[in-house]
């Protein structure tokens, strides 16, 4: 329990460090009671703990160590956090600033826009089979990850359903990589040519009408698909995000839903970086212990 509590404090420190990428204040006329770095760290911590704005305020009031790490002399009211993340939509993208990887995996998933339980929806359909209840559409998220660290490199959020191939080039255009892995949903000649000719990389994407066949780099030179299994790691990333930070978006407007979803990605990357560093440190400690 003590180790988990210490991890939360380290997470706050990392969140504050990451928050330095955004301006300290949005306006020179700000009252300067709380800076943007503190507000963003609070918002990211809220996503990690799966709390509401009122919940995170209650958490901070009961936790003096968290307040000290955040540099808070008093706890903000929940409306301060609400007003803050409404302003984040244009700048929160810079939190995901990673752009280089050896192997990139691409895939998409959906996030629900309402908290109605699966049990309720199923029972309702069984009792009233002819009753059509209008439900909100899901938010579609496409991401590109580094398969070696499982960190999110790039993302694209869509309000409406679109084919996966629509976002493929957008996800890869600013990335540097040697090969990209994706499922059959991304099977398209134009996308293969884009990866080979523009990005100078290998597209390991199976063809829909073949088994274990990944196309050609040049005529009579087949693409080796031995690294295709790396694609499953992007599914792992989706699973972790939904289990740890929730698969339902609470916000009502499209702008704030985007901020909420991106903040989940930022929170995941921070968590992943901390865990990755701990694994490296543990490995170094074990190696030194063996030498002794």
Phi, psi and omega in degrees: 000319180295322180294318179296320179295319179295325178297323178297320180292321176296323179297319178298316179299318179293321179296320178295321179295317178295324183295345180293349178286342179255161180299148180294323177223146179281336183217148177288346179267007179299148180288348173060028173286316176232136179270165181297330180296317178294316182296319181292319178299320177296317182294319178293320176298324178299320178292321181296320182273357181055049181250164171273177178297321177293325180294318181290327176295317178296321179298315181292325178295332182263359185233098183290327180295318179296319178296321181293317179295327179278349181072033182265127173273334172213157185274132179290155175284161187295333180292335176297319179290320180299312181295327182292311184286347172290336180267354188278345193303331184270348185235349185290339179302330183289351177294330178263083189256015181276138186222357185238136178202161176278306178238130180248135175247138183236137176194176181222161177207178180236149175241135182288152180251008176212153187265016180295129187289154178298321179301313180299315182294321181291312180297318180300321180289325180289321182285323183233076185296335182266356182272122180259114178262123181287121180245156180286147178289161177274162176265127182267131179239125173246137181224158170239130182238158170274118186290337181284325181250347184060035175265146180280126182262321185209154180214160174215128181248134178233142180279328183244163179292132174219155178294148183304325184295340182297330186255000186300309182294322179299319182293331187257346191299328182257008184259151172247124184203168180258330177206152179234136178245138180204161182277185185294343178297340181258015180288107181203130182299321181296321180291322178296315179297323179299314181293317184287312187274319184272315184266353179053046182225176181261129174266109178263083184231115181293146177281145185295326185262014179225160176252128180053044180232126190241014175085193184236146171281307173228179181299129179067014176241099185288152174275129179282123183260025184294337181264011182298331180299342178295341181299330182297341182292331178291328175293324177297318179299314178300316181298316180297315181300314184289323180287318186276326187241000175098145180257004180245134176266124185278330185294156186262317182275156181298320181298312181286333175294321176299314180299316181298317181291317179296323179296330174295320179293318178297316179299317178299313181299318178298313178300315182295318179299316179298314180295321180295318178295321178297320178296318179296315180296320178296321178296318178295319180297318178296320180296317179294322180296321180293324179295323179291000000 
